Amino acid sequence: MQKAYLRDYSVTDFESTVVEIRGNAISLNKTFFYPGGGHQVNDTGFIFDDKGARKVTRVFEENGMVYHEVDSINGINIGDKFECRIDKARRKYLSSLHTAQHVISRIVFDKYKINTIRSEFDVNGGSIVFSSPLQLEWIDSITCDFDAVIKREYEIYNCIAGDIVTVSIGDNRGDFSEDDCCGTHLKNTSQLDNIFIIGFGRKNNILLYDVFGNYGSIKESLKDYYKIVNLLGQKKDVSTKISHIVNQYNSLERETQEMCKSAINAQLLGGKKIYEFSGYKAAFASLSDQESIAKIYKKNH
């Protein structure tokens, strides 16, 4: 059978013929369905004939053959021809995650000499495990470099030797990066403009990222939230912590207003008074009938 997905990841609609039936799975004489591998999950989709549509729920490779599990095997015979349709949104989503991993891994290695150990891509987002912990303050720098690669609009090439695919990124092959890799990828880095680097997973050597849009578990409205999560160090109780900070701010604002009122009174009286609020001291001294100055010192200054 032809593993046509190795040649062109952009094809999502094609015709094919059943060459084997095994349980509730069929093998086709050619397929563009990706069977999974390289830490990327498989494609899903549909096959159609004059009897109707059948859902492809799982695709896997075994002994060099690619099998497509369908929700109903009844009525399918060897030699039957089908119109095949891959879930385009899922394919693009997974291809985006996989391509982004190549770019992020190269950036982290070039900047910090830290290797990628492994990566995972499924419908819940992507994660990259590095050989050493990353620093929280590096996230903005990595994101900035990632955005620069998007703007460079690097071409992405696939070089095939048997079942081995070498993925090259750059103006010319390998200018930016080159790796042996299975999985599906995009055609150009400009297509990565919907990738968002979230931050760390359970440990600081795990970097999380996702795609906005179909299949992305992160939506645009959560972007600022994840920025705050990163600033607060990925705390599980981030909502509670944010609420506490807001309450502290409101309390401080009220105390500041009271302090200002007292400052005005101190000026009118022509005297000098010390006011304490939230662990700080404020000294107000009358300079003239129209002007006063406040200097804030830390407590016990």
DODOMI-401627 format. One line per field, with one value per atom (N, C-alpha, C): residue number from 1; x, y, z. Coordinates in pm, whole numbers, plus 32768, in hexadecimal, padded with zeros to 4 digits. Atoms other than C-alpha are relative to their C-alpha. Layout:
% DODOMI-401627
num: c(NUM_...)
u: c(X_...)
v: c(Y_...)
w: c(Z_...)
***
This chain:
% DODOMI-401627
num: c(1_1_1_2_2_2_3_3_3_4_4_4_5_5_5_6_6_6_7_7_7_8_8_8_9_9_9_10_10_10_11_11_11_12_12_12_13_13_13_14_14_14_15_15_15_16_16_16_17_17_17_18_18_18_19_19_19_20_20_20_21_21_21_22_22_22_23_23_23_24_24_24_25_25_25_26_26_26_27_27_27_28_28_28_29_29_29_30_30_30_31_31_31_32_32_32_33_33_33_34_34_34_35_35_35_36_36_36_37_37_37_38_38_38_39_39_39_40_40_40_41_41_41_42_42_42_43_43_43_44_44_44_45_45_45_46_46_46_47_47_47_48_48_48_49_49_49_50_50_50_51_51_51_52_52_52_53_53_53_54_54_54_55_55_55_56_56_56_57_57_57_58_58_58_59_59_59_60_60_60_61_61_61_62_62_62_63_63_63_64_64_64_65_65_65_66_66_66_67_67_67_68_68_68_69_69_69_70_70_70_71_71_71_72_72_72_73_73_73_74_74_74_75_75_75_76_76_76_77_77_77_78_78_78_79_79_79_80_80_80_81_81_81_82_82_82_83_83_83_84_84_84_85_85_85_86_86_86_87_87_87_88_88_88_89_89_89_90_90_90_91_91_91_92_92_92_93_93_93_94_94_94_95_95_95_96_96_96_97_97_97_98_98_98_99_99_99_100_100_100_101_101_101_102_102_102_103_103_103_104_104_104_105_105_105_106_106_106_107_107_107_108_108_108_109_109_109_110_110_110_111_111_111_112_112_112_113_113_113_114_114_114_115_115_115_116_116_116_117_117_117_118_118_118_119_119_119_120_120_120_121_121_121_122_122_122_123_123_123_124_124_124_125_125_125_126_126_126_127_127_127_128_128_128_129_129_129_130_130_130_131_131_131_132_132_132_133_133_133_134_134_134_135_135_135_136_136_136_137_137_137_138_138_138_139_139_139_140_140_140_141_141_141_142_142_142_143_143_143_144_144_144_145_145_145_146_146_146_147_147_147_148_148_148_149_149_149_150_150_150_151_151_151_152_152_152_153_153_153_154_154_154_155_155_155_156_156_156_157_157_157_158_158_158_159_159_159_160_160_160_161_161_161_162_162_162_163_163_163_164_164_164_165_165_165_166_166_166_167_167_167_168_168_168_169_169_169_170_170_170_171_171_171_172_172_172_173_173_173_174_174_174_175_175_175_176_176_176_177_177_177_178_178_178_179_179_179_180_180_180_181_181_181_182_182_182_183_183_183_184_184_184_185_185_185_186_186_186_187_187_187_188_188_188_189_189_189_190_190_190_191_191_191_192_192_192_193_193_193_194_194_194_195_195_195_196_196_196_197_197_197_198_198_198_199_199_199_200_200_200_201_201_201_202_202_202_203_203_203_204_204_204_205_205_205_206_206_206_207_207_207_208_208_208_209_209_209_210_210_210_211_211_211_212_212_212_213_213_213_214_214_214_215_215_215_216_216_216_217_217_217_218_218_218_219_219_219_220_220_220_221_221_221_222_222_222_223_223_223_224_224_224_225_225_225_226_226_226_227_227_227_228_228_228_229_229_229_230_230_230_231_231_231_232_232_232_233_233_233_234_234_234_235_235_235_236_236_236_237_237_237_238_238_238_239_239_239_240_240_240_241_241_241_242_242_242_243_243_243_244_244_244_245_245_245_246_246_246_247_247_247_248_248_248_249_249_249_250_250_250_251_251_251_252_252_252_253_253_253_254_254_254_255_255_255_256_256_256_257_257_257_258_258_258_259_259_259_260_260_260_261_261_261_262_262_262_263_263_263_264_264_264_265_265_265_266_266_266_267_267_267_268_268_268_269_269_269_270_270_270_271_271_271_272_272_272_273_273_273_274_274_274_275_275_275_276_276_276_277_277_277_278_278_278_279_279_279_280_280_280_281_281_281_282_282_282_283_283_283_284_284_284_285_285_285_286_286_286_287_287_287_288_288_288_289_289_289_290_290_290_291_291_291_292_292_292_293_293_293_294_294_294_295_295_295_296_296_296_297_297_297_298_298_298_299_299_299_300_300_300_301_301_301)
u: c(8054_8000_8057_7FB7_8067_7FE3_800F_80A6_800D_7FFB_804D_8012_7FF2_8049_8091_7F73_81C5_8028_7FDB_81CC_7FBF_8047_80C6_7F9A_8059_8026_7F87_806C_7F43_7F84_8072_7E62_7FA4_8062_7D27_7F87_806C_7C3A_803F_7FC5_7C8F_7FA7_8044_7C0C_805D_7FAC_7C83_7FAC_8041_7C33_8025_7FE9_7C0E_8051_7FAC_7D24_8003_8002_7CF6_7F98_805F_7BEF_802C_7FD7_7C4F_7FAE_805A_7B46_7FAC_804B_7AA9_805A_7FA0_7BD5_8019_7FE1_7C29_8088_7F86_7D6E_7FE3_801A_7D6F_807E_7F8C_7E4E_8058_7FB2_7EBC_7FB3_8044_7E73_8050_7FC6_7EB3_7FE1_801A_7E30_8082_7F87_7F4D_7FDF_8022_7F58_8032_7FC7_7FFD_8091_7F72_8165_804C_7FB4_8278_7FBF_8045_81AB_7F89_8076_8091_7F90_8071_7F36_7FD4_802A_7E8E_7F93_806F_7DA3_7F7E_8084_7C2E_7FB8_804A_7B25_7F8F_806F_7A2A_8029_7FF9_7A15_7F72_8085_78F2_7FF9_8021_7857_7F6B_808D_76FE_7FA2_8051_7684_7FFC_7FFF_76D5_808A_7F81_77E0_801D_7FD0_78AC_806E_7F9E_7978_807F_7F7E_7AEB_8025_7FEE_7B1E_8090_7F75_7C87_804F_7FA6_7DAE_8082_7F85_7EDC_8050_7FA8_8006_802D_7FD3_8061_803E_7FB7_8163_8003_7FF3_8187_7F7E_8084_8011_7FB9_804E_7F31_7F6E_808A_7DDA_7FA9_8060_7CA7_7F87_8075_7BAA_7F87_807B_7A46_7F90_806B_7907_7FA1_804F_785E_8049_7FB9_790C_7F9F_8064_77C7_7FF5_8011_77AC_807F_7F81_791B_8044_7FBC_79D0_8085_7F81_7B30_7FE4_8016_7B3D_7FA1_805B_7A3A_8050_7FC1_7A93_7FB9_8037_7A63_803B_7FD0_7A79_8028_7FCC_7B4C_8013_7FF4_7B46_8038_7FC0_7C33_7FC4_802C_7BBC_8069_7F9E_7C66_8029_7FE2_7C4B_805E_7FA9_7CE5_808C_7F7D_7DFB_8050_7FB8_7E54_802D_7FDF_7E4C_807C_7F8F_7F38_807E_7F8C_801A_803C_7FD0_8031_8050_7FB9_8093_8087_7F84_8197_8068_7FA3_8231_8036_7FD6_8238_8068_7F9D_82F7_808C_7F7D_8411_803C_7FD0_8428_8028_7FE4_8415_807D_7F8B_8512_8081_7F88_8609_8023_7FE8_85DE_803E_7FCD_8615_808E_7F77_8749_8062_7FA5_87E2_801B_7FF1_87A5_803D_7FDC_87DD_8049_7FB9_8885_7FBD_804F_8770_7FBA_8038_8703_7F6F_8087_85A3_800A_8001_8568_7F8E_8073_840C_7F94_8072_82C8_7F82_8082_8155_7FA0_8065_803F_7F7D_8085_7ECF_7F9A_8067_7D82_7FF5_8000_7DC9_8076_7F8F_7F00_8084_7F7B_8076_8055_7FA1_818B_8089_7F76_8305_804C_7FB0_83E4_8092_7F73_8542_805B_7FA0_867C_8021_7FE5_869D_7F8C_806C_85AB_8015_7FFD_8555_7FE1_801C_8543_7F81_807E_83F5_8015_7FE8_848E_8029_7FDB_84F7_7F87_8079_838E_7FED_8014_8375_8068_7F96_84C3_7FE7_801F_8461_7F8C_8075_8313_8027_7FD3_83BE_804B_7FB6_84AC_7FA3_8062_8389_7FB4_8047_82CB_8058_7FA4_8401_8009_7FFD_8409_7F80_807E_829C_800C_7FF4_82EB_8065_7F9F_8413_7FC1_8048_831C_805A_7FA9_840D_7FAE_803C_83B4_801F_7FEC_838D_8002_7FEB_8413_7FFF_7FF9_83E5_8059_7FA9_84FD_7FE9_802A_8492_8066_7FAB_8573_7FC0_804E_8499_7F91_8064_83C2_803A_7FC1_84B8_7FEE_8017_845A_805B_7FAF_854F_7FB8_8049_84A1_8065_7FA3_8566_7FB1_8040_8508_8067_7FA4_85A9_7FE6_8008_85CC_8033_7FCF_869B_7FF7_8014_8681_8067_7FAA_870A_803B_7FC9_875A_7FE1_8029_8697_800D_7FF5_8674_7FEC_8013_867B_8001_800D_8603_7FBB_804B_859C_7F82_807D_8430_7F8E_807F_82E8_7F96_8066_81A0_7FDE_802A_80F4_802B_7FCD_816C_7FBC_8033_8109_805F_7FAE_8196_805D_7FB5_8217_7FEF_800A_8264_7F9D_8064_8178_7F79_807C_805F_7FFB_7FFB_80CA_7FCF_8023_8034_7F92_8067_7F23_8034_7FC4_8015_8014_7FEB_8021_804E_7FAF_8133_7FC7_8046_8087_8062_7FA6_819B_8028_7FCD_820B_7F91_805A_8165_801D_7FEA_8194_808C_7F76_8309_8031_7FCD_83D8_8049_7FC3_846C_7F97_806D_8315_7FBF_803A_829F_7F7D_8084_812E_7FDE_802C_809B_7F85_807C_7F5C_7FDF_802D_7E9E_7F7A_8083_7D82_7FAB_8057_7C56_7FD0_8035_7BC7_8060_7FB6_7C3B_805C_7FAB_7D09_7FB5_8043_7CB9_800A_7FF1_7D24_7FBB_8042_7C50_8041_7FC1_7CB8_7FE3_8026_7BFA_8053_7FB0_7CE2_8092_7F73_7E25_8038_7FD0_7E46_8004_8003_7DE7_8082_7F87_7F0C_807C_7F90_7FF5_800B_8001_7F8C_802F_7FD6_7FB9_8098_7F6E_811F_8042_7FC7_8163_7FF9_8012_80E2_8040_7FB6_81B3_7FAE_8050_80A8_7FC0_803F_7FF9_7F78_8080_7ED2_7F8C_8068_7E0F_8008_7FE7_7E4C_7F88_8077_7CE2_7FF5_8005_7CED_806B_7F91_7E3E_7FE3_8023_7DC5_7F98_8068_7C90_803B_7FC0_7D6B_804D_7FB4_7E4A_7FA3_8061_7D1B_7FC8_8034_7C90_8067_7F96_7DE1_800B_7FF9_7DE9_7F8F_8074_7C89_800D_7FED_7CDB_8069_7F96_7E1C_7FD0_8035_7D64_7FAA_8053_7C68_8055_7FA9_7D7A_804C_7FB9_7E33_7FA7_805D_7CFE_7FF2_8008_7CDF_8081_7F81_7E52_8007_7FFF_7E27_7FAC_8055_7D0B_804B_7FB2_7DE9_8071_7F92_7F03_7FD0_8038_7E25_7FEA_8016_7DC4_8084_7F7D_7F34_8037_7FCF_7F85_7FB9_804C_7E6E_8028_7FD7_7EE4_8091_7F75_8048_805E_7FAB_80D1_803A_7FC6_817D_7FCD_8039_80DC_8033_7FD8_813B_7F84_8073_8034_8034_7FD6_8057_7F8C_8068_7F99_803F_7FD4_7FCB_8098_7F73_8129_805D_7FAD_81A3_7FE9_800E_81DF_8003_8002_818D_8012_7FE7_8216_7FD2_8034_815F_8032_7FCD_8207_7FCB_8033_8170_8075_7F99_824E_7FCF_803B_8161_7F6B_8090_7FF4_7FC0_803A_7FC2_803D_7FB7_80B5_802A_7FCB_8112_8043_7FB9_81F2_7FF7_8009_81D7_8074_7F97_82F6_7FDB_8029_82AC_807C_7F90_839B_7FCA_8027_838E_8000_800A_832E_8088_7F80_8454_8075_7F95_8516_8061)
v: c(7F88_8000_807D_7F82_8168_8053_7FA4_823D_808D_7F81_8374_8078_7F91_844C_802A_7FDC_843F_8066_7FA8_84FE_8089_7F80_860A_8004_7FF4_866B_8058_7FA1_876A_7FBD_8047_8664_7FCB_8032_8622_7FBF_8043_85A1_7FAC_8058_8476_7F84_807D_8334_7F8B_8074_81DB_7F81_8082_8067_7FA6_805B_7F66_7F88_8072_7E60_7F96_8061_7DB8_8029_7FE9_7D95_7FAF_8045_7D3F_8034_7FD4_7D4E_8074_7F89_7EA6_8067_7FA6_7F38_7FD5_801B_7F54_803C_7FC7_7F8B_8028_7FC8_805C_7FF6_800A_804A_807C_7F89_81AD_8050_7FB0_8292_807D_7F84_83F7_8010_7FFE_83AA_7FE5_8017_83D0_7F9F_8068_829A_8019_7FE5_8341_7FD8_801B_8336_8082_7F86_8428_8055_7FBE_847B_8055_7FBC_84FE_7F9B_805B_8462_7FF6_801D_83D6_805E_7FB9_847C_7FB5_803D_843B_803D_7FC9_847E_7FA5_804F_83CF_7FBE_803B_82E2_7FF8_7FFA_82F5_7FA2_8045_8211_8013_7FEB_81EF_7FCF_802F_814B_8065_7F9A_827D_8019_7FD9_82FB_7FA8_8048_8240_8052_7FB0_82E7_7FB1_803B_829C_8030_7FDA_8297_7FF3_8015_8220_7FD0_802D_81EE_7FD4_8032_811B_7FAE_804C_806E_7F81_807E_7F04_7FAD_8051_7E32_8041_7FB8_7F3E_8022_7FE2_7F55_8067_7F9B_807A_7FD4_802D_801B_8075_7F98_80F9_7FC1_8033_809D_8056_7FB8_80FA_7FDB_8019_8114_7F90_8071_800E_7FBC_804C_7EFE_7FB8_804B_7E64_8033_7FDC_7E5E_8027_7FDC_7EAC_7F81_8072_7DBD_802B_7FE4_7DA5_8028_7FCC_7E6A_8076_7F8C_7F6D_8081_7F7D_80D1_8063_7F9D_81EE_808B_7F76_8367_8013_7FF2_83B8_8094_7F74_84FA_8006_7FEE_854E_807B_7F8C_8637_806E_7F98_8774_8053_7FAC_883C_7FB8_804F_8725_7FF2_800F_86EC_8082_7F81_885E_801E_7FE8_8877_7FB1_8054_8751_8024_7FD6_87C2_8080_7F83_891A_7FE6_8021_8887_7FC0_8048_87A3_805E_7FA1_88B4_8062_7FA3_89A2_7FC1_8044_889D_8009_7FF6_889D_808C_7F76_8A18_8020_7FE3_8A31_7FB7_804F_8919_803C_7FC2_89C1_8082_7F81_8B14_7FE6_801D_8A80_7FCA_8035_89C0_806E_7F96_8AEA_8067_7F97_8BDB_7FCD_802F_8AFF_7F79_8080_89BF_7F91_8068_88E8_7FAB_805C_87B3_7FDC_8036_8734_7F69_8090_85DA_7FBD_8037_859B_806C_7FA4_8647_7FB0_8042_85F1_8061_7FAF_866F_7FB2_803B_861C_8071_7F99_86D2_805A_7FAA_876B_8060_7FA3_8828_7FB7_8038_87F3_8017_7FEF_87C3_7FD2_8022_87B5_7FEB_801E_8710_801A_7FDC_87A5_7FB9_8047_870F_804A_7FAF_882C_8061_7FA0_891D_8083_7F7C_8A62_8068_7F92_8BB2_8049_7FBE_8C66_807D_7F84_8DA8_7FE7_8020_8CF2_7FFC_8013_8CCB_8071_7F8E_8E2A_8001_8003_8E06_7F92_806E_8CB4_8025_7FD5_8D43_8066_7F99_8E6D_7FC2_8043_8D8D_7FAB_8050_8CAB_8059_7FA2_8DD7_802E_7FD7_8E3C_7F95_806D_8CE4_8001_7FF5_8D10_806C_7F8F_8E5F_7FE4_8023_8DC9_7FAD_8051_8CE5_7F95_806C_8BC1_7F92_8075_8AA8_7F84_807E_894B_7F90_8066_882B_7F75_808C_86B2_7FB4_8053_85D4_7F6F_8088_8466_7F99_8072_8332_7F85_806F_81FD_8036_7FCC_823A_806D_7F98_8337_8088_7F79_84A3_8061_7F96_85BF_8084_7F80_8707_8071_7F8F_883F_8082_7F7C_89A6_806A_7F94_8AD6_8038_7FCA_8BB3_7F98_8075_8A91_7F8B_8074_8930_7FFC_800D_891D_8081_7F80_8A91_8017_7FE9_8AA2_7F7F_807F_8935_7F8D_8079_87D3_7F88_8072_8699_7F8D_8076_8535_7FF9_7FF6_852A_7FC0_8026_847A_805F_7FA1_852E_805D_7FA2_8640_808C_7F79_87A6_8061_7F98_88EF_8016_7FE2_897F_8077_7F85_8ACB_802F_7FD4_8B61_8073_7F96_8C83_7FC9_803F_8B8B_7FE4_8018_8B7B_8077_7F85_8CCD_7FEE_8015_8C2F_7FAA_804B_8B79_805D_7FB3_8BF2_7FAC_8043_8B8E_8022_7FEB_8B5E_8014_7FFB_8B17_7F73_807F_89F3_7F9F_8068_88A9_7FE5_8023_87EA_8024_7FDE_882E_806B_7F92_894A_7FD2_802F_8869_7FD6_8021_8834_8082_7F87_894A_7FDE_8018_895B_806B_7FA1_89FC_7FCA_802B_89F1_805A_7FB7_8A77_803F_7FC2_8B71_7FD1_8027_8B02_7F72_8087_89AE_7F9E_8065_8896_8039_7FC5_898A_8006_7FFC_8963_808A_7F77_8ACE_8060_7F9C_8BEB_8089_7F7C_8D52_8048_7FBB_8DCA_7FD5_8031_8CFB_8029_7FE1_8D8A_8052_7FAE_8E98_7FB0_8052_8D9A_7FAF_8052_8CB9_8055_7FA6_8DE4_8019_7FEA_8E27_7F83_807E_8CB6_7FF5_8006_8CC9_8061_7F9C_8E08_7FD4_802D_8D64_7F77_807B_8C2D_7F82_8078_8B36_7FCC_802B_8B31_7FC1_8042_8A40_8057_7FAA_8B3C_808C_7F7D_8C53_805D_7FAA_8CD0_803D_7FCF_8CED_8069_7FA2_8D9C_8085_7F85_8E97_804E_7FBE_8EE0_8043_7FC7_8F17_807F_7F8A_900A_8075_7F97_90CD_803B_7FCE_90E5_8055_7FB0_915F_8088_7F82_9266_805D_7FAD_92E1_8037_7FD4_92EF_806E_7F9D_93AE_8084_7F87_94A1_804F_7FBC_94ED_8044_7FC6_9523_8079_7F90_9606_807C_7F8F_96DE_8040_7FCB_9700_804B_7FC0_9753_808A_7F7F_9866_8068_7FA4_98FF_8034_7FD8_98FE_805D_7FAB_9998_808E_7F7A_9ABA_8047_7FC5_9AF1_802B_7FDF_9AE7_807F_7F88_9BED_807C_7F8C_9CCF_8028_7FE2_9CB4_8032_7FD2_9D05_7FAB_8056_9BE3_7F8B_8077_9A9A_7F87_8076_994E_7F82_8081_97E2_7FA6_8059_96F4_7F76_8087_957E_7FB3_8050_949A_7F89_807B_9333_7FEA_801A_931E_806B_7F94_9468_807C_7F80_95BE_8071_7F8C_9707_807D_7F82_9855_8074_7F8C_9991_807E_7F84_9ADF_8075_7F8A_9C31_8052_7FAD_9CF4_808E_7F7B_9E15_7FF0_8008_9E6B_7FB0_8041_9DCB_7F76_8076_9CA7_7FA8_805F_9B6A_7F8E_806D_9A46_7F85_807E_98D8_7FA5_8062_97EB_7F7D_8080_967E_7FAD_8052_95AD_7F78_8082_943C_8006_8003_93EC_7FE0_800E_9402_8036_7FC2_94D0_804B)
w: c(8000_8000_8000_8005_7FC9_807D_7F8E_80FE_7FC9_804A_803C_805C_7FA1_8178_8011_7FF5_8174_7F97_806F_802B_8009_8002_805F_8072_7F8C_81AC_7FE4_801B_8106_7FC6_803C_8060_806E_7F9E_812A_7FBE_804B_8018_7F92_8065_7F3E_7FEB_801D_7EA2_801D_7FE6_7F08_7FFC_800E_7EF4_8075_7F90_800D_7FD0_8024_7FFF_806E_7F93_8152_8067_7F93_8260_8078_7F86_83C5_8074_7F96_84D1_7FCE_802A_84BF_7FBF_8040_8409_7F70_808B_8298_7FDE_8037_81DD_7F71_8084_809F_7FA9_8058_7F6C_8007_7FE0_7FBE_8069_7F9A_80E0_8022_7FCD_814E_8095_7F71_82AD_804B_7FB1_83A5_8071_7F9F_8485_808E_7F7D_85AE_8004_7FF2_861E_800E_7FE7_8678_806B_7F8F_87B1_7FD0_8035_86D1_7FEF_800D_86DD_7F6E_8089_85A6_7FCD_8040_84B0_8016_8007_84AE_7F87_8072_83A5_7FD5_8036_82C0_7F7D_8085_8198_7FCA_803E_80A1_7F88_807D_7F9B_7FE7_8021_7F00_806D_7F90_8043_8073_7F98_8116_8038_7FC0_8203_8078_7F8A_8305_8042_7FB7_8412_8019_7FDF_842E_808B_7F73_85A5_802F_7FD7_85B8_7F87_8069_84CD_8044_7FC2_8527_7F9A_8058_8482_8047_7FC9_84B6_7F91_8062_83FD_7F75_807E_82F4_7FBC_8039_82B1_8056_7FB9_830D_8001_7FF0_8395_802E_7FE2_83AF_8044_7FBA_84BB_7FDD_8025_8453_8060_7FA0_851D_7FD3_8031_843E_7F8D_8067_8375_7FA3_804C_82F2_7F70_808D_8178_7FB8_8040_8135_7FCE_803C_804C_7FC3_8043_7FC2_7F6F_8087_7E7E_7FFB_7FFD_7EEB_7FF9_800D_7E8D_805B_7FA5_7F83_7FE3_7FF5_7F87_8092_7F78_80B7_8022_7FD5_817D_808D_7F7E_8299_8045_7FB2_83B0_7FF0_8022_832D_8079_7F8C_846D_8060_7FA7_853D_7FC5_8043_843C_800B_7FFA_842F_808E_7F73_85A9_8029_7FDB_85DB_7FB3_8051_84BD_8037_7FC5_855E_807F_7F84_86AF_7FE2_801E_8612_7FC3_803D_853B_8069_7F97_8664_805B_7FAB_872D_7FC4_8040_862D_8015_7FF4_863F_8091_7F72_87BC_802F_7FD7_87EF_7FCB_803A_8703_8047_7FBA_87AF_8088_7F79_890B_7FFA_800A_8899_7FDA_802D_87E2_806D_7F9A_8904_8081_7F7B_8A34_7FFF_800C_89B0_8050_7FBB_8A43_7F96_8062_8981_801F_7FF1_8947_8014_7FE6_89DE_7FB3_8049_8951_7FF9_800C_88F1_7FEB_8010_88E8_7FBE_8042_8803_7FF8_800F_8827_7FFD_8010_881D_807A_7F8A_8973_8002_8005_8905_7FF4_800F_88F1_807B_7F93_89ED_7FD1_8022_89CD_8082_7F89_8AD2_7FDF_8016_8AE9_8064_7FAC_8B80_8080_7F89_8C7C_8015_7FE6_8D26_7FB4_803D_8C75_806B_7FA3_8D25_7FD3_8020_8D39_7FAC_804A_8CB7_7F6F_808B_8B78_7FA4_8052_8B02_7F9C_8059_8A73_7F90_8064_89BF_7F99_805C_892B_7FA6_804E_88BD_7F97_805D_881C_7F8A_806B_8758_7FA9_804B_86F5_7F9F_8057_866C_7F8C_806A_85A7_7F93_8062_8500_7FAC_804A_84A0_7F94_805E_83FE_7F90_8067_8341_7F91_8064_828B_7FC2_802E_8275_7FBC_8040_8185_8055_7FB8_821C_7F99_8066_814A_803F_7FD8_8166_7F9E_8053_80E4_802A_7FDF_80D1_7FCE_8023_80D7_8040_7FC9_80FF_8057_7FA1_8233_8059_7FAF_82C2_7FBD_8033_8297_804B_7FC5_82D1_7FEA_8006_8322_800A_8005_82C0_8000_7FF8_8315_7FDF_8022_8276_7F76_8088_8143_7F9D_8047_80C1_8062_7FAA_8147_8070_7F8B_82A8_8033_7FD0_82D0_8093_7F74_8416_8050_7FB9_847B_7F9F_8051_83F3_805D_7FA5_84A6_7FB7_802C_8453_8054_7FB6_84AF_7FB3_803B_846D_8037_7FD8_849B_7F8E_8068_83D4_8025_7FEA_83AA_7FA1_8057_830F_7F8B_8076_81C9_8017_7FED_8250_808F_7F73_83A6_8013_7FF3_835A_802F_7FD7_83A2_8096_7F6F_8511_8051_7FBA_8567_8069_7F99_863F_8074_7F90_8728_8077_7F85_8892_8064_7F9B_8984_808A_7F81_8AD5_8073_7F8E_8BCD_8026_7FD2_8CA3_8026_7FD0_8CF1_8092_7F74_8E35_802F_7FDF_8E28_7F9F_8052_8D9B_7F82_807C_8C8E_7F9A_805B_8BEC_7FD2_8038_8B05_7FBB_8039_8AA7_7F99_8066_8970_7FBB_803F_88A4_7F8A_8076_8778_801D_7FF7_8774_7F8A_806E_86A9_8010_7FFD_864E_8042_7FB6_8735_806A_7F99_8801_8084_7F7D_8973_803E_7FCE_89A8_7FA0_8052_8928_8015_7FFC_88E3_8082_7F86_8A14_8079_7F91_8AF4_7FF7_8016_8A6A_8075_7F91_8B76_8082_7F87_8C80_800C_7FFB_8C23_8013_7FE4_8C21_8096_7F6F_8D89_8048_7FC3_8DDE_7FFD_800A_8D5F_8060_7FA6_8E24_8091_7F76_8F60_8018_7FEC_8F28_7FF8_8016_8EB4_8082_7F85_9003_7FE2_8017_9015_802F_7FC9_90E6_7FC7_803E_8FEC_800E_7FF6_8FF6_808B_7F77_9171_8017_7FEC_9164_7FBB_8048_905F_804F_7FB1_9131_807B_7F89_9264_7FDC_802B_91A3_7FE4_801E_9127_8081_7F81_9288_8049_7FC4_9308_7FBE_804A_91F8_8029_7FDC_9249_808E_7F76_93BC_8007_8002_9379_7FC4_803E_9298_8062_7F9C_93AB_806A_7F9A_94AA_7FC9_803F_93B6_7FFB_8004_938B_8089_7F79_9505_8024_7FE5_9517_7FBF_8047_9414_8049_7FB5_94DA_807B_7F8A_9610_7FDA_802F_9545_7FEB_8016_94E2_8085_7F7D_964A_8040_7FC9_96AF_7FC1_8046_95A9_8033_7FD1_961B_808C_7F77_977F_8008_8004_9711_8050_7FAD_97D6_7FB2_803C_9794_804A_7FC1_97D2_7FBA_8036_97A1_7FFB_8010_9719_7FD5_8020_9706_7FC1_803F_9619_7FBA_8042_95A4_800A_7FEE_9633_7FCB_8032_959F_8056_7FBA_9639_7F9A_8058_958F_8054_7FB8_9606_7FAA_8048_959E_8046_7FC6_95D6_7FB0_8042_9589_7FCB_803C_9493_7FEC_8011_9457_8012_7FF4_9461_7F8E_8075_930C_7FE3_802D_9303_8074_7F9F_93C2_7FB4_8042_9378_8058_7FB5_93DA_7FD6_801B_93F8_804A_7FC7_942F_8020_7FD2_94F9_8029_7FCE_9542_8098_7F6E_96A4_803D_7FBA_9795_7FAD_8053_9691_805B)
***
